[in-house]
């Protein structure tokens, strides 16, 4: 189980089917692990849009990329296991 202050950041944009798919896969896993997910629309911040561009959706943990385009369950599980230590 992750600590109660564990957080993930999901970078998305509107009308993005990959963003919808990653959100749909991520949210139940995060909830089951007690991890909060902050969503940020990259198009609301020109720096984020320039940095992440076409790589969206991107899942970040502490500013470090865990995966992009599709949820990498192994990377998420490894992160959550490390955060629980």
C-alpha positions as a LaTeX table, in Angstrom:
\begin{tabular}{lrrr}
\hline
Residue & $x$ (\AA) & $y$ (\AA) & $z$ (\AA) \\
\hline
Unk1 & 0.00 & 0.00 & 0.00 \\
Unk2 & 1.34 & 3.43 & $-0.93$ \\
Unk3 & 1.64 & 6.20 & 1.66 \\
Unk4 & $-1.40$ & 8.44 & 1.92 \\
Unk5 & 0.50 & 11.42 & 0.48 \\
Unk6 & 1.62 & 9.52 & $-2.66$ \\
Unk7 & 0.61 & 11.34 & $-5.82$ \\
Unk8 & 0.80 & 10.78 & $-9.54$ \\
Unk9 & 0.38 & 13.36 & $-12.27$ \\
Unk10 & $-1.39$ & 12.54 & $-15.51$ \\
Unk11 & $-0.69$ & 14.96 & $-18.35$ \\
Unk12 & $-3.60$ & 15.01 & $-20.80$ \\
Unk13 & $-5.32$ & 17.10 & $-23.40$ \\
Unk14 & $-8.93$ & 17.42 & $-24.43$ \\
Unk15 & $-10.29$ & 15.20 & $-27.18$ \\
Unk16 & $-7.46$ & 12.70 & $-26.77$ \\
Unk17 & $-8.60$ & 9.08 & $-26.94$ \\
Unk18 & $-5.25$ & 7.82 & $-25.60$ \\
Unk19 & $-5.67$ & 10.15 & $-22.62$ \\
Unk20 & $-9.13$ & 8.70 & $-21.99$ \\
Unk21 & $-7.76$ & 5.16 & $-22.22$ \\
Unk22 & $-4.88$ & 5.82 & $-19.82$ \\
Unk23 & $-7.18$ & 7.58 & $-17.34$ \\
Unk24 & $-9.64$ & 4.66 & $-17.49$ \\
Unk25 & $-6.84$ & 2.13 & $-16.82$ \\
Unk26 & $-5.03$ & 4.22 & $-14.19$ \\
Unk27 & $-7.75$ & 5.52 & $-11.89$ \\
Unk28 & $-8.96$ & 2.17 & $-10.49$ \\
Unk29 & $-5.38$ & 1.04 & $-9.82$ \\
Unk30 & $-4.49$ & 4.32 & $-8.14$ \\
Unk31 & $-7.63$ & 4.26 & $-6.01$ \\
Unk32 & $-6.98$ & 0.68 & $-4.93$ \\
Unk33 & $-3.45$ & 1.69 & $-3.89$ \\
Unk34 & $-4.55$ & 4.86 & $-2.09$ \\
Unk35 & $-2.67$ & 7.09 & $-4.53$ \\
Unk36 & $-4.03$ & 10.47 & $-5.62$ \\
Unk37 & $-3.90$ & 11.39 & $-9.30$ \\
Unk38 & $-3.60$ & 15.02 & $-10.39$ \\
Unk39 & $-4.63$ & 15.70 & $-13.98$ \\
Unk40 & $-3.13$ & 18.58 & $-15.91$ \\
Unk41 & $-4.18$ & 19.66 & $-19.39$ \\
Unk42 & $-0.87$ & 20.36 & $-21.15$ \\
Unk43 & $-2.56$ & 22.84 & $-23.46$ \\
Unk44 & $-3.30$ & 25.09 & $-20.46$ \\
Unk45 & 0.44 & 25.74 & $-20.00$ \\
Unk46 & 2.64 & 26.61 & $-22.98$ \\
Unk47 & 5.76 & 25.25 & $-21.24$ \\
Unk48 & 4.13 & 21.87 & $-20.65$ \\
Unk49 & 2.83 & 21.79 & $-24.21$ \\
Unk50 & 6.31 & 22.53 & $-25.54$ \\
Unk51 & 7.96 & 19.97 & $-23.26$ \\
Unk52 & 5.53 & 17.07 & $-23.73$ \\
Unk53 & 3.94 & 17.91 & $-27.10$ \\
Unk54 & 2.82 & 14.79 & $-28.92$ \\
Unk55 & 3.96 & 12.48 & $-26.12$ \\
Unk56 & 0.69 & 12.99 & $-24.21$ \\
Unk57 & $-0.73$ & 11.24 & $-22.26$ \\
Unk58 & 2.16 & 11.04 & $-19.82$ \\
Unk59 & 2.12 & 9.59 & $-16.33$ \\
Unk60 & 4.56 & 11.22 & $-13.91$ \\
Unk61 & 5.61 & 10.36 & $-10.39$ \\
Unk62 & 7.46 & 13.15 & $-8.64$ \\
Unk63 & 8.18 & 14.75 & $-12.02$ \\
Unk64 & 9.71 & 11.53 & $-13.40$ \\
Unk65 & 8.03 & 9.90 & $-16.38$ \\
Unk66 & 6.64 & 6.44 & $-15.68$ \\
Unk67 & 5.08 & 5.96 & $-19.10$ \\
Unk68 & 3.42 & 7.68 & $-22.02$ \\
Unk69 & 0.71 & 6.85 & $-24.60$ \\
Unk70 & $-0.38$ & 3.66 & $-22.79$ \\
Unk71 & $-0.32$ & 2.73 & $-19.12$ \\
Unk72 & 2.74 & 0.64 & $-18.28$ \\
Unk73 & 1.37 & $-1.53$ & $-15.50$ \\
Unk74 & 4.80 & $-2.93$ & $-14.59$ \\
Unk75 & 6.30 & 0.56 & $-14.21$ \\
Unk76 & 3.34 & 1.70 & $-12.11$ \\
Unk77 & 3.50 & $-1.40$ & $-9.90$ \\
Unk78 & 7.25 & $-0.96$ & $-9.39$ \\
Unk79 & 6.77 & 2.69 & $-8.48$ \\
Unk80 & 3.97 & 1.92 & $-6.04$ \\
Unk81 & 6.03 & $-0.86$ & $-4.44$ \\
Unk82 & 8.96 & 1.53 & $-4.02$ \\
Unk83 & 6.75 & 4.29 & $-2.61$ \\
Unk84 & 5.34 & 1.91 & $-0.03$ \\
Unk85 & 8.80 & 1.24 & 1.47 \\
\hline
\end{tabular}
